[in-house]
Amino acid sequence: MVGLDHIAIWTRHRDRLLQAIATAADLRILDGYAPDGAPTARGVRLSNRTFLDIHQIADVRDAAAPTFHRLLALSGDIDDIGRRAAAVGLRSKAIRRRDSPQPEMEAPWDILAFRKGQGVASEMFAIAYHEGVATPAAYAQPLYDPAGPASGDARLARVWLPCEAPAKAGAFFAALGATATGAVTSPVSPYAGVGFAFGSVELILSPPWGEPGALRLDFQGDGLKPAVLAPLPQVTLVMVGPG
């Protein structure tokens, strides 16, 4: 079964975004990718096991450098996901740890990357973890431990994605085995979309809104106070309380 493993975000304002999420959803911040012991990525792991992996864009002095980027990581058998994607005309490439001359120096996972220019699919990749293998210190961090504790009780319920070709994206999601959940409405922008269940998280395809690459994250939790936050122009956080 294909699920949502995590969302990777690159921004010049890692700590601002992360602190807003942690405070609003009452989550503990975990260290992520840490080359030479200095964490360049940090994040939170939600109670339904998905996590947010937020990276600092290093050179903030370069005005021409990208200011925001994000990718959604799917969990599952990357060979199966590749075949399912190919069946609806999408191209992808597997990047496997075992193919490296020094696999023990690589991250403890394999990745299936989708080619550029394929709509929503190009905003995603698939990941498959290797458990019990030698792991470089840069990746041996709490955020990347699938068996590690969650950062708190909140769960990631919905992820809203802008989509200019919902029929094509919907066919891709259906090919992956996601369950269509139908039309979704909301009092908060982007207001409406079509949902697909990826494990415990619902992905909502919505007409484009706001900044390029916009992302809306809906959190649920018994202790959450309803709120709408926009810590970055590209990211909206919605706390919906118990559900």
C-alpha positions in Angstrom: 0.0 0.0 0.0 1.3 3.4 -1.0 1.3 6.1 1.8 2.7 9.5 2.5 6.0 9.0 4.2 7.1 12.7 4.6 7.2 16.1 3.1 10.7 17.7 2.4 10.8 21.5 2.4 13.7 23.7 1.5 13.5 27.3 2.7 15.6 30.3 3.8 13.4 30.4 6.9 13.7 26.9 8.3 13.5 27.8 12.0 10.6 30.3 11.5 8.5 27.7 9.8 9.5 24.9 12.2 8.9 26.9 15.3 5.4 27.9 14.1 4.5 24.3 13.4 5.9 23.1 16.7 4.2 25.8 18.8 0.8 25.5 17.1 0.7 21.7 17.1 2.6 21.2 20.4 5.3 19.2 18.8 8.9 18.6 19.8 11.6 19.5 17.2 13.9 16.7 16.0 17.3 16.9 14.3 17.5 15.7 10.7 20.3 15.7 8.1 23.5 16.8 10.0 26.7 16.7 7.9 29.7 17.1 10.2 27.4 17.1 13.2 25.7 20.4 12.2 22.0 20.0 11.5 21.0 21.6 8.2 17.6 19.9 8.4 15.2 19.6 11.3 11.6 18.6 11.6 8.7 17.0 13.4 7.3 13.4 13.3 3.5 13.3 13.6 1.6 10.7 15.5 0.4 9.0 12.3 4.1 8.4 11.5 4.5 10.9 8.6 7.0 13.6 9.2 8.1 17.1 8.0 11.8 17.3 6.9 12.6 21.0 6.7 16.0 22.1 5.2 17.7 25.4 5.5 18.8 26.9 2.1 22.4 27.5 2.8 23.4 30.7 1.0 20.9 33.4 1.9 23.2 36.0 0.4 22.5 34.9 -3.2 19.4 36.8 -4.2 19.0 34.6 -7.3 18.9 31.3 -5.4 15.6 29.6 -4.9 13.7 30.7 -1.7 11.3 27.7 -1.4 11.0 24.2 -2.7 9.1 21.1 -1.5 8.7 17.5 -2.4 6.3 14.8 -1.1 7.8 11.4 -0.4 5.6 8.3 -0.9 6.2 5.1 1.0 6.0 1.7 -0.6 7.8 -0.7 -3.0 9.6 1.5 -5.4 9.6 -1.2 -8.1 5.8 -1.5 -7.9 5.4 2.3 -7.8 7.5 2.6 -10.9 5.5 0.1 -12.7 2.2 1.7 -11.7 3.4 5.1 -12.8 4.6 3.8 -16.1 1.2 2.3 -16.8 -0.2 5.9 -16.9 2.7 7.2 -19.0 4.9 8.6 -16.3 8.7 8.3 -16.4 10.8 7.6 -13.3 14.3 6.5 -12.3 15.4 4.4 -9.3 18.4 5.5 -7.3 19.6 2.5 -5.2 22.0 2.4 -2.3 23.5 -0.9 -3.5 24.6 0.7 -6.8 27.0 3.1 -5.1 30.7 2.2 -5.0 30.5 2.7 -1.2 26.9 1.9 -0.2 27.8 2.2 3.5 28.5 5.9 3.0 25.1 6.5 1.5 21.8 7.3 3.1 20.0 4.1 4.3 17.2 4.2 1.7 16.4 3.8 -2.0 14.6 6.5 -4.0 12.4 6.5 -7.1 12.5 10.0 -8.7 10.0 11.2 -11.3 11.2 13.1 -14.3 10.5 16.8 -14.5 7.6 18.3 -16.4 5.1 15.6 -15.3 2.8 17.7 -13.2 2.1 16.7 -9.6 4.2 13.5 -10.1 7.3 15.6 -10.5 6.6 17.1 -7.1 6.9 13.7 -5.5 9.3 10.8 -5.1 9.1 7.4 -3.5 11.4 6.1 -0.7 12.1 2.6 0.6 14.2 2.3 3.8 16.9 -0.2 4.6 16.7 -1.2 8.3 19.8 -2.5 10.2 22.4 -1.3 7.7 25.5 0.8 8.4 24.3 4.5 8.4 26.6 7.5 8.1 26.3 9.8 11.1 24.8 12.6 9.0 21.6 10.5 8.6 21.6 8.7 12.0 19.3 11.4 13.4 16.1 11.1 15.4 13.9 12.5 12.6 14.9 9.7 10.2 14.2 6.8 12.6 11.0 5.1 11.4 10.7 3.3 14.7 11.4 6.4 16.8 8.8 8.2 18.9 6.5 10.8 17.5 7.1 14.5 18.3 3.7 14.8 20.0 0.1 13.7 19.7 -0.9 15.8 16.6 -1.4 14.0 13.3 -1.1 15.3 9.8 -4.6 14.9 8.4 -4.6 16.7 5.0 -2.1 18.1 2.6 -3.5 20.5 0.0 -1.6 20.7 -3.3 -2.1 23.2 -6.2 -2.8 21.3 -9.4 -3.5 22.6 -12.9 -4.2 19.1 -14.4 -6.4 17.4 -11.8 -7.6 14.6 -14.2 -4.0 13.6 -15.0 -2.9 13.8 -11.3 -6.0 11.9 -10.3 -5.2 9.1 -12.7 -1.7 8.9 -11.3 -3.0 8.7 -7.7 -5.6 6.0 -8.7 -2.8 4.0 -10.4 -0.9 4.1 -7.2 -3.9 2.6 -5.4 -4.9 5.7 -3.5 -8.6 5.8 -2.5 -10.6 8.7 -4.0 -12.5 10.5 -1.2 -14.4 12.9 -3.4 -15.0 16.6 -3.3 -13.7 18.6 -0.3 -14.6 22.1 0.8 -13.1 24.4 3.4 -13.7 27.8 4.8 -10.0 28.5 4.4 -8.1 29.0 1.1 -7.9 27.2 -1.2 -11.6 26.4 -0.3 -12.2 23.4 -2.5 -10.6 20.3 -4.1 -10.7 16.6 -4.7 -9.3 14.2 -2.1 -7.3 11.0 -2.3 -6.3 8.9 0.8 -2.7 7.9 1.0 -2.7 5.8 4.1 -3.6 7.9 7.0 -3.1 11.2 5.1 -5.5 12.7 2.6 -4.0 14.6 -0.3 -6.3 17.3 -1.8 -5.8 18.5 -5.4 -7.0 22.0 -5.6 -6.9 24.8 -8.3 -3.6 26.8 -7.9 -3.6 29.5 -5.3 -1.2 31.9 -3.7 2.6 31.7 -4.2 4.2 29.1 -6.6 4.5 25.8 -4.9 2.0 26.7 -2.2 1.3 24.1 0.4 -1.5 23.8 3.0 -1.1 21.4 5.9 -4.0 20.5 8.2 -3.2 19.1 11.6 -5.6 17.3 14.0 -5.2 16.6 17.7 -7.4 16.5 20.8 -5.4 19.3 22.4 -5.2 21.6 19.4 -6.9 25.0 19.3 -8.4 25.8 15.9 -6.2 28.3 14.1 -5.0 29.3 10.7 -1.3 30.4 10.4 0.9 31.5 7.5 4.5 31.5 8.8 5.8 31.7 5.2 4.0 33.1 2.0 4.1 29.6 0.5 2.8 27.6 3.6 -0.5 27.7 5.4 -1.0 25.8 8.6 -4.5 24.9 9.7 -5.2 23.5 13.2 -8.6 21.8 13.1 -8.7 20.3 16.6 -10.2 16.9 17.4 -11.5 14.9 14.4 
